[in-house]
Amino acid sequence: MVGLIVFAMAVVLTACSGNGTVPATAPPTSVTSSSGVPMTTSDLPTTSQATTTTVDRVAEIEAVLLDLEIRNLQAQVDRDEAAFRAIYANAGFEERSMQAYNEDLFRSMPSSVEVEVVDVLYDDGECVAVLHLTTVDGQRANNGLALITVLELMDGRGWGISFSGEGWACEGPHPFGDS
């Protein structure tokens, strides 16, 4: 499986520090993945890191990525800064991502968004690093290259994006000095 755009933007470094053990649920979506697996955004269970990732777990991670991407795009279309900020797991990456929000990249919601997970690089139940591709309206994001995105649980708010790009780490501290 492969893909997501992390918001048609070029945003850089931050890392992931998992804190808390509250499982989170992404809001439900009615979209299906490019692999044909129905998207359900059920709780991602807290599990220990495994050497292999099950097909079900990959589908769960893909659903969370897709949900975050759709929420990101909708916030940009609606010019809803609070909704845009709500998808980020740490203040440092949130502030860096505001550059993309301020560029006003999307005037209308794309007709199709697909996320394909290429590889799960790390998964400890509270922090997930994933290599993925995103396709929006038939166009591959990130110049067609797979992107690394780090997701982490946010104190009772579900999953959020903690980092995008090279140099990821799920063990803190964040390069921006916050968690």
C-alpha positions in Angstrom: 0.0 0.0 0.0 1.2 3.5 -0.5 0.4 7.3 0.1 -0.8 10.6 1.6 0.3 14.1 1.0 0.9 15.7 4.1 -1.0 18.8 2.9 0.7 19.6 -0.4 3.3 21.5 1.5 7.0 21.3 2.2 7.3 21.2 6.0 10.4 19.9 7.8 11.8 18.3 10.9 10.2 17.3 14.2 10.2 14.1 16.1 7.8 12.1 18.1 7.6 11.6 21.8 4.7 9.4 23.0 3.3 10.4 26.4 0.2 8.9 27.9 -1.5 5.7 27.1 -5.0 6.9 26.2 -6.1 5.2 23.0 -7.5 7.6 20.5 -10.1 7.3 17.8 -10.0 9.3 14.6 -13.3 10.7 13.4 -15.2 8.4 11.0 -14.8 8.7 7.3 -16.7 7.2 4.4 -13.7 7.0 2.1 -12.1 3.8 1.0 -8.4 3.3 0.6 -6.7 2.7 -2.7 -6.2 -0.9 -1.6 -10.0 -1.2 -1.5 -10.1 -1.8 2.3 -13.1 0.0 3.7 -11.9 2.9 5.9 -12.9 2.6 9.5 -11.2 4.8 12.0 -11.4 2.6 15.1 -9.1 2.9 18.0 -5.5 2.2 17.2 -4.5 -0.2 20.0 -1.5 0.4 22.2 0.8 -2.5 21.3 4.5 -3.2 21.5 6.6 -2.6 18.5 6.5 -5.6 16.2 9.0 -6.7 13.5 6.1 -7.2 11.1 3.0 -5.1 10.7 -0.3 -6.9 10.1 -2.5 -6.0 7.2 -5.2 -4.8 9.6 -2.8 -2.5 11.4 -1.6 -1.0 8.1 -5.2 -0.4 7.2 -5.8 1.3 10.5 -2.7 3.5 10.1 -3.8 4.3 6.5 -7.3 5.3 7.8 -5.8 7.7 10.4 -3.5 9.3 7.7 -6.4 9.7 5.3 -8.6 11.2 8.0 -5.8 13.7 9.0 -5.3 14.6 5.3 -9.0 15.2 4.7 -9.3 17.2 7.8 -6.2 19.2 6.8 -7.6 19.9 3.3 -11.1 20.8 4.6 -9.5 23.2 7.1 -7.6 24.9 4.3 -10.7 25.1 2.1 -12.8 26.5 4.9 -9.9 28.8 6.1 -10.5 27.3 9.6 -7.2 27.9 11.4 -8.3 26.2 14.6 -9.3 23.0 12.7 -6.0 23.2 10.8 -4.0 23.5 14.0 -5.9 20.7 15.7 -4.3 18.0 13.5 -0.8 18.6 14.8 0.6 16.7 17.8 3.1 19.4 18.9 3.3 23.2 18.8 6.7 23.3 17.0 5.5 21.4 14.0 2.1 23.1 14.1 3.8 26.5 13.8 6.0 25.4 10.9 3.0 24.0 9.1 1.2 27.3 9.3 3.3 28.4 6.3 1.3 26.0 4.1 -2.0 27.2 5.7 -1.0 30.8 5.0 -0.3 30.1 1.3 -4.0 29.3 0.8 -3.3 26.3 -1.4 -6.8 24.9 -1.7 -9.9 26.9 -2.8 -12.2 23.8 -3.1 -12.1 20.3 -1.7 -10.4 17.8 -4.0 -12.8 15.2 -5.5 -10.4 12.4 -4.5 -7.8 11.8 -1.9 -5.9 8.5 -1.6 -3.3 7.4 0.9 -1.1 4.4 0.4 1.2 3.1 3.1 4.5 1.9 1.7 6.0 0.8 5.0 5.5 1.2 8.7 9.0 2.1 10.0 8.1 2.2 13.7 5.1 1.5 15.8 4.9 1.4 19.5 1.2 2.1 19.9 1.8 5.8 20.9 4.1 6.8 18.1 4.0 5.6 14.5 6.5 6.5 11.7 5.2 5.6 8.3 6.4 5.9 4.7 3.5 6.7 2.4 2.3 8.2 -0.9 -0.6 10.5 -1.4 -2.6 11.2 -4.5 -5.0 14.2 -4.7 -7.3 14.4 -7.7 -5.1 11.9 -9.6 -1.9 13.8 -8.9 0.8 12.4 -6.7 1.8 14.8 -3.9 5.4 15.5 -2.9 6.6 15.3 -6.5 5.6 11.6 -6.5 8.0 10.6 -3.8 7.0 8.7 -0.7 7.0 10.8 2.5 7.8 9.9 6.0 5.2 11.1 8.5 5.3 10.6 12.3 2.0 10.3 14.1 1.6 10.4 17.9 -1.2 10.2 20.3 -2.3 13.6 21.6 -3.5 13.8 25.2 -7.1 12.7 24.8 -7.4 14.3 21.3 -6.6 11.3 19.1 -3.8 11.0 16.7 -1.9 14.0 15.3 0.9 14.7 12.9 4.2 15.2 14.8 6.7 15.3 12.0 7.1 15.0 8.2 10.3 14.4 6.3 13.7 12.9 6.8 15.3 12.7 10.2 12.3 11.3 12.1 12.6 9.8 15.6 9.9 8.5 17.9 12.1 9.0 20.9 12.1 12.6 22.1 13.0 15.3 22.6 11.4 17.1 19.7 13.9 19.2 17.7 11.6 22.2 18.4 12.0 21.8 22.1 8.4 20.8 22.8 6.5 17.6 22.9 
